[in-house]
Structure formats: C-alpha cells, structure tokens
C-alpha cells in the first residue's frame, strides 16, 4: 500500500466514521446535542461544528481556494444536528473526490496555508491530509466520550480498515457507496 492509497482509505474512513457518529447524534433526546459537557469544546454541537469548520479550512488550503483563514473565520455554525450531518457528509464526499484525483507526486507539492499573524506557510499536501485526519479522529473521540453521558451509547468507530471487521461494517460501506 502506498501513502496515497492510505490517505484515500482514510478519506473513506472519515465518511464512514462520521456517518456512524452522526447516526448516534441524530438519535439524541431534545437538548442533548447542545447541552453543556466537559470536553475541549463545551458541547457535542460545538465540537462537531469545529470539525466541519476546520475541514472546510483545510480543503480550501488544499485546493488553493483563495479564502484562507476566512474559510474558518466566516463559518456559520449549524444549530441542528440533521443539517450539520448533511453538510459533513457533503464535505466528506468532496474530500474523497479530492484524494481520488491526487497523484503520488501531489503529496509532496506545497500549498499555501494562511496562518493569520504567522503568515502564509507552505505545507505539503500529504502532511496537511495526515494532519486533517488526525484532527478529525481526535475530535470525534471527544464526541464519542461526550455521548457516554447521553441517552445514546457511543458507536464503535474503529472497524473500518481490517478485513476481520468487514462483517461489522459491510452494510454501511455498501450504503455509503464505499468499497470494502
């Protein structure tokens, strides 16, 4: 497996993991989505909005979208889980398409990242993608932990990559149009 193959699988894992997580979030009782909790961000709502805001920022960097830090600064948080879930799924499919169109050489290509007062910093596409996946996993873990204090049990999020786990994700992978 090449690094590019791995990044493409991680993009698909993002869609799958977010789908599982949002299925749990959409089953929350009224008030639980926005309720104050102990975590880096003080609610499930704020954490999931942060994930999407950073996703959009990094995709702007990766595609030379030209918005820079404004892609994050101008983000308008979603108040309801259903609309946020749809926006996240749309983003995840855009990220899959982006990764599918990359070549191995693209991974070393540098794009400009707008770091506000720290300036415009060139970064390798491969490094940005690796960071983006780590960021998303990190914050999904926080939502996972916050779900433990709600009426909905947190879903299993680590059954995507191994053949052993295929039976546990097969229906979801097919429903999402992902290849096992």
N, C-alpha and C positions, 0 to 999 in steps of 0.2 A: 504494500500500500504506500502510495506517495503522500506527501504532505497535502497536496491538493485534494486527493481522494479523501483524506481525513477531514479536511475543512468542509468539503461538500457533505460528508456524513454528519458533521457537527451542525451544519445549517439545517439538515433534515431533522436532527435530534432536537434542535430548538423548536421547530414547528410541533413535533410530537410532544415534547415536554410541556410546552405552553398549552397545547390542546388539553392534555391531562390536567394540568394545574387549573386552567380556566373552567373545565367541567366541574371541578370541585368548587371553585369560587362561585360559579353560577348557581350552585345548589345552596348557598348560604342563606340563612334566615335574614329578613329585613334588618338592616342596621349593622350587620356583622362585617360587611365589606368596608365600611368607612369607620368602624369603631376603633378607638384608640387602643394600641397594643405596644408591647415592649419589643423594639427592634431598632435597626438603624433609621428607618423611616417609620413614623408612628402609626401606620395603618396598612392593611393589605392594599387598599386603594392607592395610597401614595407610593408604595413600593412598586406595584405593577405599572403605574404611570411613569415612574422613574425609569424602569426597564425600557419601556417603549420610547421615551424621550431620548435616552442615550442611544438606543438602536438607531433612531432616525438621525441623530447627530453623526454617528459613525458611518452610516450609509451615505450621508452627504459627503463626508470626507472621502470615502472610498470611490465614489462616483464623480468626484470633482464637481459636486452640485452647486458650489458657489455660495451657499448660505453661511457656512462656517458656524461659529458659536451661536448664531441666531437660530439655527435649526433646533437647538436645545432651549435657548432663552425664550423663544416665541411659542414653545409648545404649550398648548392649552389642555390641561388635564381633563380626562373623561370622568364624569360623575357616576356613571353606571357601568357595571361590570360587563353587560352584554355588548355595549358599543365598544368598550375597551378591548374585549376579547376579539371582536371582529377586526379592529384596527391592528391588533397584534398579529393575528393570523395573516392579514394582508401584508404586513411588513415581513413576516417570516417567509412568505412565498416570494417576495421581492428579493430577499437575501439569498434564498435558494437559487433563484434565477441568476443573480449576480455571481454567485460562486460557480454555477454551472458554466458560465461564459468565460471564466478565468483560464489562463494557461499557467503552466508551471513558472514561466518567466515572469508573469504578472505578480507573483507572490513577492518578488524582490523589488518590484517597481515601487518607487516612493510617491506618495501623495501628500499634499499639504494638510496639516491639521491645525485648526485655529485654536490656539490656547490662550486667547484673550491677552491679558497683560504679559504673558510669557512669549507671545509672538506666534509666528507661523512656523510650525515644526514639521519637517518632512519625516514621514514614517513609512515603513514597508507595509504593503497590503497584507502580507502574511501575518505580520505582527499585530496589525490592527484587528484582523479577524480572530486571531487567537485571544487577544485581549477581550474582544466583544463577547466571545463565547464564555470566557471565564467570568466576566461581569454578569452576564445573564444567569449563569449557573449559581453564582454567589447570591444574587438577589432572589432567585426562585427558591433557594434554600431558606431564605428568611421568610418568604411567604409560606413555604411548607411548614416551618416551625410555628408561624402565627396561626395557621389553620388548626393546629393542635389545640388551640384554645377556643375553637368554634364548635358549632353543631355538626360540621362536616369533617370527617377524618382526612388527613393529608394523603394524596395519592403517591404511589410508588413512581419515582422519576428516573430510576437507573436501569431500565430494562430495554434499552434501545440497540446497543451495539453488539451484544453477544448472540451467537446463534442459539445458545441454550435458552435464551429468553424469548425467542421468536414466538412461541406459543402464547406468551403473555401479552404480546403487542400486535400480533398478526392482524386482527380485525381493525385495530386503529390505524395501522400502517396502510392497509388497503383502503379504508375510508378516506384517509388523508391523501391518497394517491402517491404514497412514497413506496419505493422499492425496498423490500426487506434486505 
